[in-house]
Amino acid sequence: MERKSGLLVCLLGGAAVSLACGCWWFETEAQLQHIYDQSEEAFVGQAIAAIAPHEPGRNRRFLGYDVLLRVTSRKKGLVRRDTVLVLQEESNCARPFVKDDTVNVFAHVIRHVQPLLQPGQEHYSYFDEQRQSFYRSGGAAVVKRDQQWAGRFPAITTNQCISFTNRHRLVPAFFRAKQDQ
């Protein structure tokens, strides 16, 4: 019994650390179900490629924050392509992807990629859920790059609090239960 409670303490401790970035988290299956219900897309995928140039000095397995994911098992959603583009907000919640990493994703569909029009916020991007628009900072070249990628692949947005590696124990079990229903 002590071993199980130790695992629970570790998982809840990880949740407390993640809360520092101010995004969704869960402690119960009901809260996880709520995240699932609020997401437009839910799937298991594998990180396959970066969309930005490789940063010198970085390990080649590190793909970055904006990547292509191959969908290996769809749980919910209308996007029927086997490869999707992930664009993330620039925040401490952004999840770095590693090549061939298997992830469990809860996401929203991006319909438009727009330049961020607010001067002075060069390193700030965000998703407007109501408009389904992703507002990207970084200048015209970065916005054009993202628009071109979004023209080739369905685009989604997520962050580390709703995108979990396969080493996370609760989300894969939740997805397996969804498959069995």
N, C-alpha and C positions, 0 to 999 in steps of 0.2 A: 504494500500500500504506500509506503514512504517513497518508493521509486516513482510511482505514478504522480504523487503530489509534487515531487521534485520537478518532473517534466512540466506540470501545469504552472508551477512558479516560474520556470524558465520561459515558457511561452508568454505568460502574462507580463513578465519583465521585458521581453522583446516588444510586446505591445506598448508598454509605457514609453520605451525609447522611441518607437515609431510615432507615438502621439506628439512628440516634440515638433514634427513637421506639420501638424495641424490638419491631417487628412483622415479619411475613414479608417476605422479599425473595427475589430469585432472581438467579442469574448464568448459569444454564444452562437449556436447554429441559427437562431432566429435573426441575429444581427447579420450574419453571413448571408442568409436568405434575403434580407433587405437589400444588401449590396448587389446581389444577383438580380433581384427584381428591378432595381434602379439602373442597371447596366443595359445597354442595347446589345452588346456582344459579350459572350462568355465562351472561352475556348482554351484548349491546351495547344501551345505552339512551341516552335523551336527557333531561336535566334539564328539567322543565316547570313546576314550581311549588313554592314554599315551603309548609310546613305551619304555620309560626309567623308571627306578625305581622312585617312588614318593620321592620327597625331604622332609626330616623331617622339620616340622615347617610350611609347606605350607598348605593352604586350600586344602582339597581333591578334590574340584571342579576344581582347577588349574591343567591342564593336562601338561602344558609345551609348548615347541616349536615344537617338532617332535611328531606327533600324527596320529591316524587313524581317517579319516572322512568318515561318511556314506553319499553317494551321494543321495540326495532326489529329485533333478531335474537337469537333464543334459541339458546344452545349446549348447555346442560345444565340439567335441573331439571324439577320437576313443576308449578310455578306456571304456569298458562296464561292469566293475565290480561295485558292489554297495558299496564297501569299498576301499578307497585308502590311501596310506601312504604319509604323508606330511613330507618332510625333508627341513629344512630352513638353509640358510646361517647364520653364527654367526655374527650379526651386530646389530646396533641400529635400524634396520628396521625389525628385526625378530618379528613376531606377536605371543604373548602368547595366547594359546587356553584354554577355559574354558569348562568343561564338559557340553554337551547338547547345547552349543552355536551354533546358526545357522549362517553360514557364506556364503558369495558370493565370489567365488574363480576364479581368472584368474591364469593359471599355465602353466608350461612347464613339459613335461614328462622326467623323469630320466631313462635312459637305464642302467647305470652302477654306482655303488658306489665304489669309489676308495679311498685309503689312501692318505692323503696329504703328499707329499714327500719333502716339503720344511722345513728344520729344522728351529727352532726358531719361528714358527707360530703355536704353540700348540692350540691356541684358535681362529682359523681362518678356516672357511669352505667356499667353493664357488661352484657355478654351472657353468660349461663350456657348454654354449648353443649349440655351434657348434658340440661338441662331445657327447652331452646329458649325460655328466658325472657329478656326484656330488662328489666333493673332500672333504672328511671329516677329520677334525682334531680330537684329543682326544685319539689317540692311537689305537692299533690293536683291542682291545676288543670292542671299540665303533664302529669302521669300520665294524667289523664282525657282530655285532648286527644289524647295518643298512642294511648290505648285506642280512642277514637272513630275516629281515622284508620285504625288497624289493623283495626277492624271493617268499614271500607269497602273497604280495599285489602289484598292480601297484603303482609305486612311482612317485610323482610329487614334484615340488618345487615352492614356492611362498614366498611373504613377506608381511608385513603389508600394504604396499602401494598398493598391488593388491589383498588383501584379506580383505573383509569388513564384519562387523557384520550386522545382519539384522536391526540394528538401524540406519545404514547409509541410507539416503533417496534416493540418486541418483542412486546407483548401483542396488538395488532391482527394482526400476522403469525401469531401462534399461533392466534388465533381463526379467521383465514382458513383455516389448515391444518385446523382441526377441521371447518370447513364442507365442505372438499373431501374428507374421509374418507368 
